[in-house]
Amino acid sequence: MTKEGERGTVAEYEDLWAETTRNSKNPSFNLRQAFFRSREIREFASGALAGAMSKAVLAPLETIRTRMVVGVGSRHIGGSFVEIMEQNGWPGLWVGNTINMIRIIPTQAIELGTFEYVKRGMRTAQEKWKEDGCPKIQLGNMKIELPLHLLSPVAIAGAAAGIAGTLTCHPLEVIKDRLTVDRVAYPSISIAFSKIYRTEGIRGFYSGLCPTLIGMLPYSTCYYFMYDTIKTSYCRLHKKKSLSRPELLVIGALTGLTASTISFPLEVARKRLMVGALQGKCPPNMMAALSEVIREEGLLGMYRGWGASCLKVMPNSGITWMFYEAWKDMLLADRDEPRPRDELL
């Protein structure tokens, strides 16, 4: 290298060092840098991106599933598809997709981010409890040690993820269902928001919240527990430290199928409560909604729309987990700290 080239290279490094020094003395720069380097922020971002990608692909199945679950139109997937095409054409398959995207991005970010955060926190706490003992409660003269070390960190994290996502994004779910079921009464997001607020108040945005939480807890707990268990067991069985995208797709799909089958009757009751006012018959509670379904359609009525739900849930779950793991690998790749051991098994 020539002397001129050496001097040019040295000058470039000096300029870079000067800029880095200036930035390091800037508190706002350090704050932004720390914020975007946070593991939790990157996991939240991975969840948001994965949710957006999966919903964009699977919106038509979501529209058909919602119509069948709440009892609007045909009871069959093909018949429901034909009705939508006759009434609204191809755009009808993406009815409510805008609100769906607005809903799913924060929901998936909150759920997946919360799941990872609580899972790590529980495992750290359990290690401490094994050494120092579990927390105790005082009952009269007796001290009872709570066996918290026996709880599954994955199951607790799954329940926490579902609760956090539901409490935050339930109003968007209500608006989405209104748009999907009655496009005439609710032609747009803004009109739906205004009409619900004007006629039902703030409570209208949280209609069906209790049954949603009750129905969500077993689903969310089972969903995250099954995914983590299947993934970990598969890796150990095949002695792998990481999985390919197709393998993650299949594991995610099986996870969605299992969790959906277990909790589907509660999903039917939840949807009936949320949109019952549109049909002039709103059951007072979830048990009444289930009784109404059984009385009108028999026991099989509790699984009306299950086929469409599986067609939607399985690819949605598989695609979401595949994209989530891919984004997480990319966004966490430049971190100095190693990946947690449970993610490598």
C-alpha positions in Angstrom: 0.0 0.0 0.0 1.3 3.5 -0.8 1.9 6.1 1.8 -1.0 8.2 0.5 -3.3 5.1 0.8 -2.1 4.5 4.3 -2.7 8.1 5.3 -6.2 7.9 3.8 -7.0 4.7 5.7 -5.8 6.2 9.0 -7.8 9.3 8.4 -11.0 7.2 7.8 -10.4 5.4 11.0 -9.8 8.6 12.9 -13.1 10.1 11.5 -15.0 6.9 12.5 -13.5 6.9 16.0 -14.4 10.6 16.4 -18.0 9.9 15.4 -18.2 6.9 17.7 -16.8 9.0 20.6 -19.4 11.8 20.0 -22.2 9.3 19.9 -21.1 7.5 23.1 -21.4 10.9 24.9 -24.9 11.4 23.7 -27.4 10.0 26.2 -30.2 9.7 23.7 -28.0 7.8 21.3 -27.0 5.4 24.1 -30.7 5.0 25.1 -31.7 4.2 21.5 -28.8 1.8 21.0 -29.7 0.0 24.3 -33.4 -0.1 23.3 -32.8 -1.7 19.9 -30.2 -4.1 21.2 -32.5 -5.4 23.9 -33.3 -9.1 23.4 -36.9 -8.5 24.4 -37.5 -5.8 21.8 -36.1 -8.0 19.1 -38.3 -10.9 20.1 -41.3 -8.5 20.1 -40.4 -7.4 16.6 -40.0 -11.0 15.4 -43.5 -11.8 16.7 -45.0 -8.8 14.9 -43.3 -9.5 11.6 -44.3 -13.2 11.7 -47.9 -12.4 12.5 -48.2 -9.9 9.7 -46.8 -12.3 7.1 -49.0 -15.2 8.2 -52.2 -13.1 8.2 -51.6 -11.7 4.7 -51.5 -15.2 3.3 -54.3 -16.8 5.2 -57.0 -14.0 5.3 -59.5 -15.8 3.1 -59.7 -18.9 5.4 -60.1 -16.6 8.4 -63.1 -14.9 6.8 -64.8 -18.3 6.0 -64.0 -19.7 9.4 -65.6 -16.7 11.2 -68.8 -16.9 9.2 -69.2 -20.6 9.9 -68.4 -20.3 13.6 -71.0 -17.6 14.2 -73.7 -19.3 12.0 -73.8 -16.9 9.1 -74.6 -18.4 5.7 -73.6 -21.9 4.6 -72.4 -24.6 7.0 -69.9 -25.9 4.5 -66.5 -24.4 3.4 -67.3 -24.6 -0.3 -70.8 -23.1 0.2 -69.5 -20.3 2.3 -66.8 -19.6 -0.4 -69.4 -19.4 -3.1 -71.7 -17.1 -1.1 -68.8 -14.7 -0.5 -67.8 -14.7 -4.1 -71.4 -14.0 -5.2 -72.0 -11.2 -2.7 -68.6 -9.4 -2.7 -66.3 -11.1 -5.3 -62.7 -11.7 -4.6 -62.3 -8.7 -2.3 -64.9 -10.3 0.0 -62.4 -12.9 1.0 -60.2 -10.2 2.5 -63.1 -8.4 4.3 -61.8 -7.3 7.7 -58.2 -8.0 6.8 -57.1 -4.4 7.5 -58.3 -4.6 11.0 -57.0 -8.1 11.2 -53.5 -6.9 10.3 -53.8 -4.0 12.8 -54.9 -6.5 15.4 -52.4 -9.3 14.7 -49.2 -7.3 14.7 -49.5 -6.0 18.3 -51.1 -9.3 19.4 -48.3 -11.5 18.1 -45.6 -9.1 19.3 -47.1 -9.1 22.8 -47.9 -12.8 23.0 -44.6 -14.1 21.7 -42.5 -11.5 23.4 -44.3 -12.2 26.7 -43.9 -15.9 26.3 -40.2 -15.7 25.8 -39.7 -13.2 28.7 -41.9 -15.1 31.2 -40.4 -18.5 30.3 -36.8 -17.2 30.9 -37.9 -15.5 34.1 -39.6 -18.6 35.5 -36.6 -20.8 34.7 -34.3 -18.3 36.4 -36.7 -18.2 39.5 -36.9 -22.0 39.7 -33.1 -22.3 39.8 -33.1 -19.9 42.7 -36.0 -21.7 44.4 -34.1 -25.0 44.2 -31.2 -23.4 46.1 -33.0 -21.1 48.5 -36.4 -22.8 48.8 -39.7 -21.8 47.4 -41.8 -18.9 48.8 -43.9 -19.6 51.9 -47.3 -18.5 53.1 -48.4 -18.1 56.8 -51.5 -20.0 57.9 -52.0 -19.4 61.6 -48.9 -20.9 63.2 -48.0 -22.9 60.1 -45.7 -22.0 57.3 -46.5 -23.7 54.0 -44.0 -23.8 51.2 -45.5 -23.3 47.8 -44.3 -26.0 45.4 -43.7 -23.4 42.6 -40.6 -25.3 41.4 -43.0 -28.0 40.1 -44.8 -25.7 37.8 -44.0 -25.8 34.1 -42.3 -22.6 33.0 -43.6 -23.1 29.5 -47.2 -23.6 30.6 -47.1 -20.5 32.8 -45.5 -18.5 30.1 -48.1 -19.7 27.6 -51.0 -18.6 29.9 -49.3 -15.2 30.5 -48.8 -14.7 26.8 -52.5 -15.3 26.1 -53.7 -13.1 28.9 -51.4 -10.2 27.9 -52.4 -10.4 24.2 -56.1 -10.7 24.9 -56.3 -7.8 27.4 -54.4 -5.5 25.0 -56.0 -6.4 21.7 -59.6 -7.6 22.5 -61.3 -4.4 21.1 -59.7 -5.0 17.7 -61.0 -8.5 17.7 -64.5 -7.3 18.4 -64.3 -4.8 15.5 -62.9 -7.4 13.1 -65.8 -9.8 13.8 -68.4 -7.1 13.3 -66.8 -6.2 9.9 -66.7 -9.8 8.9 -70.3 -10.7 9.9 -72.3 -7.6 8.9 -70.6 -5.5 6.2 -73.7 -3.5 5.6 -74.0 -2.2 9.2 -70.3 -1.9 9.6 -68.8 -0.9 6.3 -65.4 0.4 7.6 -63.2 0.3 10.7 -63.9 3.9 11.6 -67.7 3.5 11.3 -67.6 0.2 13.3 -65.6 1.9 16.0 -67.9 4.9 16.1 -71.1 2.8 16.1 -70.0 0.4 18.8 -68.9 3.3 21.0 -72.1 5.2 20.4 -74.5 2.4 21.0 -72.7 0.2 23.5 -70.1 2.4 25.1 -66.6 1.3 26.1 -68.1 -2.0 27.4 -69.0 -2.9 23.8 -65.3 -3.2 22.9 -64.9 -5.7 25.6 -68.0 -7.8 24.9 -67.2 -11.4 25.4 -64.0 -10.7 27.3 -64.6 -13.1 30.2 -65.5 -16.1 27.9 -62.6 -15.1 25.7 -60.2 -15.3 28.7 -61.7 -18.5 29.9 -61.5 -20.0 26.4 -58.1 -18.6 25.7 -56.4 -19.9 28.8 -56.5 -23.6 28.0 -55.8 -22.9 24.3 -52.9 -20.6 25.0 -51.4 -22.8 27.7 -51.7 -25.9 25.5 -50.6 -24.2 22.4 -47.2 -22.9 23.7 -46.6 -25.9 25.9 -47.2 -28.3 22.9 -44.9 -26.3 20.6 -42.0 -26.1 23.1 -42.4 -29.8 24.1 -42.7 -31.1 20.5 -39.8 -28.9 19.3 -37.5 -29.9 22.2 -38.4 -33.6 22.0 -37.8 -33.7 18.2 -34.4 -32.0 18.6 -33.3 -34.4 21.3 -34.6 -37.4 19.4 -32.7 -36.5 16.2 -29.8 -34.9 18.1 -30.2 -31.5 16.4 -29.3 -28.1 17.7 -31.6 -26.3 15.3 -34.4 -27.2 12.9 -35.0 -26.5 9.3 -37.9 -24.2 8.1 -40.0 -27.2 6.9 -39.6 -28.9 10.2 -40.7 -25.8 12.1 -43.7 -25.5 9.7 -44.9 -29.0 10.5 -44.3 -28.8 14.2 -46.2 -25.5 14.3 -49.1 -26.9 12.3 -49.4 -29.9 14.7 -49.3 -27.6 17.6 -52.2 -25.5 16.2 -54.3 -28.6 15.4 -54.0 -30.0 19.0 -54.7 -26.8 20.8 -57.6 -25.9 18.6 -59.3 -29.3 18.9 -59.1 -29.1 22.7 -60.5 -25.6 23.1 -62.9 -25.3 20.1 -66.2 -25.5 21.9 -65.2 -22.6 24.0 -64.3 -20.7 20.8 -67.8 -21.3 19.5 -69.4 -20.0 22.7 -67.1 -16.9 22.6 -67.9 -16.0 19.1 -71.7 -16.4 19.8 -71.4 -14.0 22.6 -69.4 -11.4 20.7 -71.7 -11.2 17.7 -75.0 -12.4 19.3 -76.4 -8.8 19.4 -76.2 -8.7 15.6 -78.7 -11.6 15.3 -81.0 -10.4 18.0 -80.2 -13.2 20.4 -77.3 -12.6 22.8 -76.8 -15.4 25.4 -76.2 -14.0 28.9 -73.1 -16.1 29.5 -70.8 -18.7 28.1 -72.7 -21.7 29.6 -76.0 -20.3 28.1 -74.3 -20.0 24.7 -73.1 -23.6 24.8 -76.5 -24.8 25.9 -78.1 -22.9 23.0 -75.7 -24.5 20.5 -76.4 -28.0 21.9 -80.2 -27.4 21.9 -80.3 -26.1 18.3 -77.6 -28.2 16.7 -76.7 -31.1 19.0 -73.3 -31.9 20.4 -71.8 -31.7 16.9 -72.8 -28.1 16.9 -70.0 -27.4 19.3 -67.6 -28.3 16.5 -69.4 -26.5 13.7 -66.7 -24.8 11.6 -63.9 -27.1 13.1 -62.8 -28.2 9.7 -62.5 -24.6 8.4 -60.8 -23.7 11.7 -58.2 -26.4 11.3 -57.6 -25.4 7.7 -56.9 -21.9 9.0 -55.2 -22.7 12.3 -52.7 -25.3 11.1 -51.1 -23.3 8.3 -51.4 -20.1 10.4 -49.6 -21.7 13.3 -47.0 -23.4 11.1 -46.2 -20.3 9.1 -46.2 -18.0 12.2 -43.7 -20.2 14.0 -41.5 -20.7 10.9 -41.3 -17.0 10.3 -40.9 -16.2 14.0 -37.9 -18.5 14.4 -36.4 -17.1 11.2 -36.8 -13.5 12.2 -35.5 -14.3 15.7 -32.4 -16.0 14.3 -31.7 -13.0 12.1 -32.4 -10.3 14.7 -30.5 -12.0 17.5 -27.6 -13.1 15.3 -25.4 -10.1 16.1 -25.8 -10.2 19.8 -22.7 -11.1 21.9 -24.5 -13.3 24.4 -25.2 -16.9 23.4 -28.7 -18.3 22.8 -30.3 -19.9 25.9 -29.7 -23.6 26.3 -33.4 -24.5 26.0 -33.5 -23.0 22.5 -30.6 -25.1 21.3 -32.0 -28.5 22.5 
